Amino acid sequence: MITEILIEGSRLDLFDDIGAELNYAIDDIKDFASRNTNYSKTITLPGNANNNKVFGHIYNFASANNYFVSNPDQPNVGYNFDPTRQAEAKIFVNKIQVFKGVLRLLEVRIKDGAIEYECVVFGELGGFSAAIGNSLIEEMDNFNVYNEEWTVENIVASWDPSGAVASGIGLVYPLIDYGKCKHGGNSGNNTDYHINAFRPAFHVFEFMDSIIKNAKYTYESAFFETPYFKSLLIPNNKAVLEQLRQDLLNVTGAEGALITQASVQFNIISNLTLFETTDNTNFTYKGENGTLGKISVVGSPYMSRLGSFTLSVYQNAEVLYTETFIPNSDYQIFPIDWLIETSLDTNDSLAIAYTFGSPEEDCILAPDLTFKFISDYPQVAPAEEGDDLNMKNLLPRGIKQKDFFASICRLFNLYVFEDPEIGNHLLIEPYIDFYLKGAGFLKINDLGELLLHGEPGDPTGLLLLSDPSADSVDWSNKVDHSKEVTLKPMSELNARYFEFKYKQDSDYYNDKYQTKYNQSYADRREDSKYQFAEDSQNVEVIFSPSVLVPRSSDDKICASIFSIENNVEVSKDHNLRIMQYAYVENVSSYHIKDLYPSNSNLTSPALTVYGYAGHLDNPTQPTNDLNFAVPNEVYIKLLTPYPSTNLFTAFWGDYIAEITSKDSKLLTCYLYLTVEDIFSLNFARLIYIDGALFRLNKIVDFNPAIPETTKVELLRVIELTYAN
């Protein structure tokens, strides 16, 4: 057999005895909820002229390759070769492709002048994981296109059910109680809310789309395109809506103000970010960290009669900068445009004052004297109504993209697999759909959405439209009966309990529920009833539950995420949440008011609709739930029975039912697989062996260069129809 390896289209020379053993996997049934990729054992390549050129002569101690300026848009070979980047790899046997993925250079060995390269190739899932690396959600740069002012008009516009909420991209400002959000207090009868309760939330769809595309991959997913998936939101998870600011102080005196006291009083307050004042003359810095910056003083003071005056900037009651002005005539104007460098520590104060060279202390006028402090680097500060929000700064902080991606896969039991023909192209579907591809099923998932069908326009409503065995691959004659065949009950591989867990958080209602029931609000514990096992296996995600609660004299239901200290609601930073969005109409009339704690005039017209976000798809008549189970206690009143459709019943129930059935078993045997079998390998196709149907889980150490049988693991198919 002729074996060839190409990386980035360049052919590598091989040792005759390459012996590359390839492994193919979609699932590891022994490691609950894991997902695997294809990979090879170590491949050793000769360091001849061709391979040395492909690898950019990296063996050279003084290699001329400048890896810091390698061009990611060019093939990762030759003088552009960078061992920290993945290189596209394909393996062919007799011109038939048996492997597609990425190559990684592990080591260069030199002995007696002979060079060898030690490499390994991974399926494209491994390449995808490597491409993501340790990148953070906050590093995604494509969200600043949504920068906009934080206004009531933009908040209400975001609720349009035909806009961003339908497309799965853009912004939504749902109602979420982050503490002290209800105007007049939560115990009052006021149905109005502060603008603080309406913060930007991002779409899960757009996060997943961005993670994949930023890794230079493409994808297909019927599930991602469903209205259900596009309704999922990631709301803001900080105690307050924060912005990075440099303009921290901006105040102005009244036009033509007559100076009657030494300290200048500024009655127009444009911005007091991280500053406080009690008298409009002294401004105290309240930032948690010190900062370097510049004080700006701009104006045109003058005297109504001859005399002199001195204008001084004070820091902590000490003169920081001063200048004396002596007019030559009445009403002579002195243009001022000062920029004074300084550093501030917490509780430092700034002020401006005049001293006079004549007894006439009421003769100075200072039209539009402006006093500013501009930090040299951005400071974290609360956003204010009307601010132009920088959305990149509002992305969740410290969350790895790969952890987010993995948690979404765990929530919905997603299989991510490689397209056999298109490079860097992923196919993503839930387990409930994966094995039915091409099998002739009419498939309606537990969320009531048509996902797969048999015949276009078929009116029968039948789940099974064709003989599934006709769509399977018959490998009965490939079994090597000279080698051991094992059938292991799944009870020997699985645990007694299967735990589905959200991450515990410490907000008031999550704490209350956890204390009372000793489990999280969204969790589920499934008992397999195995009598020979007592341990547990877990599905855990990075998200925390969001408890829905009612409010006094208010028919708007929303998630509540705050703590209570001394009987007072306190906003807090919290773990990441995932919620479903809904446009809710016909609620009691209310208004969105100013920023807490102000209680000034209304800032919106009367509203009877709002943007809802929570674990239920509707706050009063829900049909599905983002929890794994029905909570032991529900704090809101529903108009319909609590839905039985949740993450477990919709996406995990069939999987668990199959692997925990008394008839469930793992078949391990040796099959004679050819390169043609590997080329046409499709994990979604059922395998027929000796009168039974199986799901292919793993092919272990397939060697395309040696015609011999290969170890294969298969899971017995218990059910073929998945009715609700």
N, C-alpha and C positions, 0 to 999 in steps of 0.2 A: 504494500500500500504506500501511496505517496502522501506524506503529510506536509502541509504548508502552514506557516503562521505569517500573517500580515499585520503590521501595526501602522496605522495612519496611511495604509495603502502601500507601504514599503515591505518587501519580502525579506524575512529573516532566514539565514542559513541555519540548519539544524544538524545535530549529531544524528547518525543513523539510528541509534538506539534511544531516541528521545523519550519514549515510554510515558507520554503525558497522560495522566489519569484524570478524567473529567467527572465532575459530580453535578447532578441536576436535581433541583428541589423546588417545591412550591410551598411546602408546609412541613413542620416537624411535629408530628403528632405526639411525640414524647415530651416536647417542650411547649406546653399549652400557650396558645395565642402568639407563638413566634411565627415569623415569616422569613424564608431563606432565599438565597440566590445561588446561581450556578457558580462553580469555581473549579480551579484545577489544582493538582498537586504541583510542587515546585518543578519548573522547567529549567534545564540547564542548556545554555546556548554557547557555541564556540565564539571566541573573540577573534574572528577573522576580519579581513579588510572590509567586507560588506557590513557585518554586524557592528564593527567599530564605528563605521560611518553613520549607521542608523542611530546608534546611541551617542553620537556626538563626541566620540573619543573620550568618554567620561572616565575611562581607566587611567588617563594621564593625570599624574599628580598635579601638574600645572595646567590643567585643562583650560583652554581659551574660552569655553562657553561662559557667557555672562548670564547666569540664570535670573538675575534681577531684571533683565530687560527682555526675556524671552517673550515672544509674541503669541498670546493665547489664541489669536485668530489664524495662526499658521499651524500646519501639522507638527505634532510634537515629536519630531525626528530630526536627525542631522544636527547642525549647529544651533537649532532652536530647541533641541531636546532638553527637557526639564524633568528630573526624576520626581519632583513634588507635584507634577500634573499628570493626569491620567492620559493614556494614549489608547485610541480605539484599536481593538484587537479582534481578529477573526481567525479561526482555525478551520482548515479544509483538509479533508481526506478524499483522495481520488476526485478532486474538484467539487466535492459535496461539502457544504458548510455544516460543521458539527458544533460550532461554538461561536458566540458573538458576545463581546463584552469589552473590558479594558485590561490593559497590561500594566503591571507594576514591577519596576526593577527593585529587587531586594538587596542584591550584593554583587560586587565585582571581585572575583578571585584571580590572583596572579601567582603562578608557581612555575619556576624555571622558565620564565618568559612567556608562558602560555596563559592566555586570558580566557576566563569563562564568566558568563553573565547568568546570574541566578534570578529567575523571574517567576511570577505567578499571574494567572489571568482570572479575572472575576467576571461574572455575569453583569449585565448593565445595572442591576440593583446595587451591586457593590460599587460600581462606578458612580451611580447617582448619590449614594451615601458619601463617597469620598469627595464628590463635587460640592456637596453641601458643607462638609466638614463641621467646624464649630461655629458657623455663621449664626448670628442672632437675628431675631425678628426685627429688631430696631435698626438693623443695617440695610434693610430693603429701602431703596431710594425712589420707588415709583409711586409713593403715596403723597408727595408734596404737590402733585397736580390737583389734589382736592383741598388745598389751602383755601380757607374762606373765613369770613367774619362770623363770630359767635353771636348770632342775632336770632331773635324769635322768628323772623321771616325764613331764615335758612333752616332752622329747626323744623318748622311746620312743613316746609317744602320737601324735606327729606323723607317724610312719611308717605309720600305719594306711592301707592301700591303698584303703579305702572312704571316707576322710575328705578332708582338704584336697588330698591328692595326686590324687584323682580329680576334684575340682571345679575345680582350677586356681586356687583362692584360698586365702588363709591362709598358714601357715608350715610349713616342713619343716626338720628339723635333720639333714642328711645327714652321713655320715662323709667328711671331707676332711682330709688331712694338711697342716696349715699349718706343720709343723716342730715337732719335739720332742713330737709328739702321742701317740706310742706309749709306754705306761707301761713304764718300765724301759729305754727306748731302742730305736731301730729295729733295732739289731744283736742285741738279746736275743731270747730265746725266748718272752717274755711276749706274749700276744695281747690284753692289755687296753689301753684307750685312755683318755687324759685327757679330761675334759669339753671341753677347748679344741678338740678335733677335731670337735665337734658345734655348729655355729653356725647361726643362723636364715638360711634361704634363701627368696627370694621367687619367685613364679611369673611367668613371662613373660606368661602370659595375663592376670594381674591388672594387670601394668604396662601392657600395651597397652590393656586395658579402661579403666583409670584415665586414661591419657593422652587417649583419645578422649572419654570422658565429662566430664573436667575442662575440655575445650575446648568443651563444650556441644554435642557431636555424639552421634549414635547410629550404630549399625552393625549389619550382618549379615555373618556369615562362617561357612560350614560348616567351613572348615579350622580356625578357632579352636576349634570345638567338638569336634574330634577328640581322643581320648585321647593321641595323639602330641603335639599342641601343648600340651595341658594338663599334660604331664609335664615340660615344660621349666622349669628353675630358674635363678635368678641368685643365686649364693652370696655370702657376705660376702667383700669384697676388701681387708681391712685386715690389717696385721701381727698385731694382737691385736683381739679383740672389744672395742670401745670403748663407753663410756657417758659421758654428760655428768653430772658430779656437782658438788654444792656442799658436801655434808657430807664433808670430806676427812680428818678426824681425829675418832675417837670412842673414848676409852679410859676405863676405870673401875677404881678401886681395890677391893680385896676388902671385903666388909661387915665393919665393926668393926675395920678394919686399925689396928694399933698403929704409930704413927710412931716408928721407931727411927733414922731418918737424916733429914738435912735435905731431900734431894731426894725427892719423892714417887714411888714406884714403882707403876705401873699394870699389874696382872696380868690384866685382862680387856680384850682387844683386839677391839672391835667393828668398827673400820674404820681402815685405814691407807692410804687412797687417796692416792697421791702423797707419802706420808710413809714414812720408814724409822726404825728404832730398833735399837740393839744391846743396850740395857740396860733398856728399858721405863721410862726416866726422861726421857731427852732424845729428842725427835722431830724429825727433819730433813726439811724440805720438798724434794722431788725433782722438782717440776714444771718443765717446760722454760721456762715463762713465769711471770713474777711475777704476783701476784694481790692484790687487796684483799679484806678479809674481817673476820670477827669471831671472837674467842676467847670460848668459853663455859666457865665454871667453875661447877658446881652441886654442892652438898653441904651437910653439917651437921656440921662438926668440933666437938669439945668436948675439955676437959681433965678428967682424973680427979682433979685436985687444984688448988688455987689457984695462979695464976701468970699468965703472959701469953704470947702467941705472935703472930707475924707471918706472914701467908701472902702469897707474892709469885709473880707470873707473870714468867718470864724469856724474853727473845728474844735469842739470841746471847749468853747469859751476862750480859745487862744487864737490870735491873729494868724491866719494861714497866708493871706495875701492882702495888700493894701495899696491904695493910690490916692493922692491928694489932687484936688482940682481947684484952680484959682481963675475965675472968669475975668475977662477984660471988659465985659459989658453985661448989662442986664439980659437975662434970657439966653445967655450963651449955652449952646448944646454941647455936651461932651459924649460923643459916641463911645460905647463900651462894648468890647467883644473879647472877654477873657476866657482862657482855657487853662485851668490850673490842675496839675497832676497831684494826686494824693492817694493814700491808701486808707481804707476804712476797716475797723473792727466792729464787732457787734456792740450796739449801744453808743457808738460815736454819734455826735450831733453836729449839724451844719447850720449856719445862719449867716445873714448879711446885715450889717449895721452901718449907720452914718455917724460921723462926729463932725462938729461944726467949728469953723474959725471965726464966727461972728455970733452975737447973741440972738440973731434972728433964726430960731430953730424951726420955723414953720414956712420957710421960703423955698424949700427944695421940692421940685416936682420930678417924678420918675415914671414917665409914661411907658407902660408895657415892659417893665423890668422883668426879665425871665431868668430863673434860677434852675439849673439842671445838674444832675450827676449821671454820668455815663460810664458804666463799668467797662474795663478793658476786655473782659470775657463774659460770656453769657451767664446769668444767674437764674436758678430755678425759682419761679415766682408763680403765684396763683393767677390764672387767666381772669380777665374782666370782660363783662358784656361789651360786645363790639370789637373785641380784639381780633386781629387776623391770626387765626390758629395755624400753627405749623404742624401738620399732621404727622410728619416723620417723628417729631419730638413726642407725639402722643401714642406711638406704637408701644406695645408692652415691652418692658425693659428686662434684660437678663434672661430671656427665653430663647433657647437654642432652636433653630429652625427644624433640626432633625427630631427634637423632642416633640415639637408641635405636630409635625407630620406623623410621627409614630403614634401619638395619642389620638389623632383623627382616625388613623387606621384601626386602632384598638376599639374606639367607640363603635365603629360601624362594621367591624370585622372585615376589613378590606383586604383583598388580595392585589398586590402590585406586582405585575409581571412584565417581561420584556416582549416587545413585538419581535417576532422572528425574522422580519424582513426589513424593517425600518430602523436605522441606527438611532441611538439615544431617544427612543420612543417608548413610553410606558403605557401600559393598559391597566386601568384601575377599576375594579368592581367589587361589590360585597360578595361574601361567600355564597349568599342565597342566590346570586345570579351567575357566579363564575362557572360552576359545573354544568349549567344549563345552556351555555352558548352553543348554538347550532343543533340542539337536541330536539327541536320541534315542540317546544312547550309554549303554552299560553301562560305567561307569568305575571301575576299581580302580587306585588309585595304587601307586607303587613301594614304599609302606610296607605294602601288603596291606590297606588299608582301603577299603571301598566308599564312594565319594564321590558318584557320579552313576549313575543307572540309567535304562533305557528304560521297560519295562513293570513295574509292581509285581509281585513274585513271579516274574519271568521266570527260568526255570531253564536257559536255553541257554548262558549264559556267554559269549555273543558280544560282541565289543567294539562292533561297528557293527550297530545294529538297524534303521536306516532310511537312505534315500538322503540324504546330507548336502546335496546340491544342492537338495533339496526344502525344506530349512530355510534356505537362503541367500536373499539379496535380489538379484534380477537387475537390475543397473545397465547392462547392455550398451547399451541404447538411449539412455543418458544421456551417452555419451562424445562429446565435441566433437572430431570428426576434423579440423576446420579449424585446430585448434591442435596444437602439438607434443605427441606422445606419446613418452615415453622409458621404456626398460627397461634398468635398470642392474644388472649382476651385483653381488651382494653382496660379491664379492671387491674391488670398487672402493670399498666403504664400510667394510669391516671390517678389523681388524688381522690379523696372522699368528698372534699368540698371545693367548689369553684367560686372564687370571690371576685366580684366585679366592683371596683372601687373608684370613686372620685377622691381627690385629695382633700383631706380635712382642713378646714379654715376656722378662724377664731372669731368671726363676726357673731353678733348677739344671737340670731336665730339658729345658725349652725351649731353654736355652742349649746344652746338650749336643747336642741334635738339630740345632739350627741350625748349630752349628760343624761337625758331621760331614757334613750333607747340603746345606748352603747354602740351605736353605729352611725355612719354618715347618712344624711337625708336622702342621698341618691343611690345608695349601695344595694347590692343583692348578694345573698349567699345561697348557692345552689347545691343541694345535697344529692350526690350520685347514689347514695345508699349502699356503696361498696362496704362490705363487712370486714375486708382485709386491709383497709387503709383508713388512716385518720388525719393525714396531712392535707394541706390546702394548696391550690394553685391560683394565681392571681392575674387578673387583668386590671392594671392601674393606669390612670391617666393624669395629666398635669392639671386638669381643670378641677375646680371646686363647685359644689352644688350652690344653687341660688334659690333661696326660699321665698315663695310668694306669700305675702300677707296683706290683709285688708287695712283700711284706715277709717277712722271715725267719720261718719257722714260723707263718705266718698266712695263712688262706685268704680273708681279707677284702680285696677289691681297692678301691682308692680313688684319686682324683686327688691328686697331690703338688704343692704350690705353696710352695716355700721355696728359699732359697739356701743354699750351704754355704761357710762361712768358717772356715779353719783346722781343717777336718775336722769342723766342728760345724754342725748344722742351725740356720738362722736364719730366723725368721718375717719376712715382708716385705710391705709394701703391694704390690699387683699390679693389673694391668689387669683390667677386667671379664671375667668368664667366663660362659658359657652351657652348661648341662649337662642331660642327661636323668636323670630319677629312676626308681629301681626298688626295690621291696621285696624284699630277698633273705633267703631262709630257709635253715635247715639248715647254718649255718656253725659252726665250732668254738666251744665255749662261751667266753665272755669277759665282762668287766665294764667298765662306764664308771666311771672313778675320779675323784678330786678334781682340782682345778685344778693345772696344771703350775706349779712343779716339785715340789709336795708329793707325798709318797708315803705318805699316811696310810691310814686304813681304807677299805674298799670303799664306794662310794656307790650301787651298783646291785646287784640280784640278777644271777645268771648269765643271760646272753642268748645266743640262738642265731640271732637275726635282726638285720638292720641296714638303715638307709636308705642306699642307694647313689646316687651322682651322678657322672656322667662323660659322655664323648662317645659311648660305646656305650650302647644301650638296656638291656643286661644285661652284667655283668662277665665272665661265663664262656660264655654261649651267646647272643651278640648276633645281631640280625637287621638292624639299621640303625645308621648312624653319623652324628654331627653334624659330622664333618670333611668337607672337599670331596673327599678322595681317601683311598685306603688308604695309611697311612704306610709309609715305606721300612723302618722297624723298629718292631716291637711288643714292649713290655717284659713283657707278661703272657702267660700260657698260657691259650688258649681251648679249650673242649671241642668247638667246632664251627669250621668254616672262617671266616676273617675275612669279614664281610659286604661284599658289593659295592654294597649300597644305601647311598648317602651323600647329602649335600646336592646334589652335582652330578648324580648319576644319577637322583635322585628328583624334583628341581625344575628343573634347568638343562639337562640333557642333550638333551631334546627341542627346547628353544628353540635351543640352539647348533647342533644337527644341522640344523635348518631354515634358519637364517640363514647357515650355512657350506656348505650343499649346493652342488654345481656347478650345479644347476638353480635355485638360489635367485636371485630378482631382485626389485628394487624398481620397481614401476610408478608413474610419475608422469604424470597426464593431467588434463584438464579435464572436469568432469562438470556437467550441468545439474541442480542440486539445488534443490528447492523447500523452502518453510518446512515443508511436511508431511513431507518427508524428514528434515529436521533435528529436527522434533518427535518422530519415531519412531526417531531415531538410536540404534543399539545396537552398540557396538564388538565385542560378543561374537558378533554375527551375521556369518557369512561372506558375502563379496560375490562374485557370479558375473558375470564379464565375458568375453564372447566365448569361451566354452568352458573357461575356467579359473576356479579359486576363489582368492580373495585375502582377506587380513586387512586391515581398515581401520586405518591408523596415524594419519593426520592429514588434516584439512580446513583449508585455508589461506585466510584472508581471505574467508570467506563473508559477503556483504552482503545481508541480508534485504530491503533496500529497493529493490534493483536486480536485475531478472531477467536474470542473466547466468551463464555457466559459472564454476565454482570449481575451483581447483587442489586435487587430492587425491593422497595418497600411499598405496599399497597394497603389501603384501608377498605374494608368491606362496605359496600353500599347497603344501607338498611332501608331507606325510603327513596323513592324517586319523585314523588309529588309532595309539594309543600303548601298545602291549603292552609288558610288562616285557622 
